[in-house]
């Protein structure tokens, strides 16, 4: 019975690959904020943004996570 169930699921359902770094709670919104933080950090290196902006965005990202 178990083998029939497994065979049916393999045919009908999408297989999910789970690994150590998989995070189901990581949303598109968090990914977007991470990109924003990276762009602000790069701007900071160029002198186009302040350290305060970096801190604010980092804090925002941590709150979301």
C-alpha positions in Angstrom: 0.0 0.0 0.0 2.8 2.4 0.9 4.6 1.7 -2.4 1.4 2.4 -4.4 1.0 5.7 -2.5 4.7 6.7 -3.2 4.3 5.8 -6.9 1.1 7.9 -7.2 2.8 10.9 -5.6 5.9 10.5 -7.8 3.6 10.6 -10.9 1.3 13.5 -9.8 3.3 15.8 -7.6 6.3 18.0 -8.1 9.3 16.7 -6.2 10.9 19.2 -3.8 14.6 19.2 -3.2 15.3 20.0 0.4 18.9 20.8 1.5 20.6 22.3 4.5 20.3 25.9 3.0 16.6 25.6 2.1 14.6 28.2 3.9 10.8 28.1 3.3 10.3 31.4 5.2 12.6 33.3 2.8 10.1 35.4 0.7 10.5 37.4 -2.4 10.1 40.5 -0.3 13.1 39.5 1.9 15.2 38.8 -1.3 14.3 42.2 -2.7 15.3 44.0 0.5 18.6 42.1 0.5 19.3 43.4 -3.0 18.5 46.9 -1.8 20.9 46.5 1.1 23.6 45.4 -1.3 23.1 48.3 -3.6 23.2 50.8 -0.7 26.4 49.1 0.6 28.0 49.5 -2.9 26.8 53.2 -3.0 28.4 53.7 0.4 31.8 52.4 -0.9 31.5 55.0 -3.7 30.6 57.7 -1.2 27.1 58.1 -2.6 25.3 56.9 0.5 25.7 57.4 4.3 26.5 54.8 6.9 23.1 55.7 8.5 21.3 54.6 5.3 23.2 51.3 5.5 22.3 50.8 9.2 18.6 51.6 8.5 18.3 49.1 5.6 20.2 46.4 7.5 17.9 46.9 10.5 14.9 46.7 8.2 16.1 43.5 6.6 16.8 41.9 10.0 13.3 42.8 11.3 11.8 41.1 8.2 13.9 37.9 8.7 
